[in-house]
Amino acid sequence: MERVEEPFVATAFYLIVDSSTKDAQFANAAHPVPVRLSRVTPGAEPITQDQAKIGPALGIFDEITYPTFTCPFEAKDCLVLFTDGLYEVDSPDGKEFGKNSLISSLNRMATLPMEKLFPAIVHEVCCFSTREHFDDDVCMVAVERREVSECQPKPAPPTTNAG
């Protein structure tokens, strides 16, 4: 990054998933901590509670090394990454939705498939705020760990000849 007159900072999250070890390695530059959804025993929890594993935003220091850490990534788990615009949303009376409410929502909806989970989360936050749009950017990304058998193409249904 090049030094400019106006400070420019950005958050970042770097993730490497190793399916052979059932682990995910990550480095965090002030980005919201992702949440791991367990589909086997439904639930949601941040991949770390340790604030020491969250480094400063990019652009604050000229030279810095971000250490990597490891978290479990079991079969059928899903890592959900998101920006703070998803939970830094206020209700009409000024109460913030907040990260804890987001984790609670993800916990309740942990068994939903991704194509239904993300719209359900956005809907819940919008209902809380009574608004149809967000003031800040909102981005959600999911990384799911599937069994090899789930990734295999399904056989075509048998064909019948009429006549």
Secondary structure, DSSP 8 states (H G I E B T S, - for coil): ----SS---B-EEEEEEETTTTEEEEEEEB----EEEETTTTEEEES---GGG-B--BTSSSS-----EEEE--TT-EEEEE-GGGT--B-TTS-B-HHHHHHHHHHHTTTS-HHHHHHHHHHHHHHHHT-SS-SS---EEEEE---HHHHS-----------
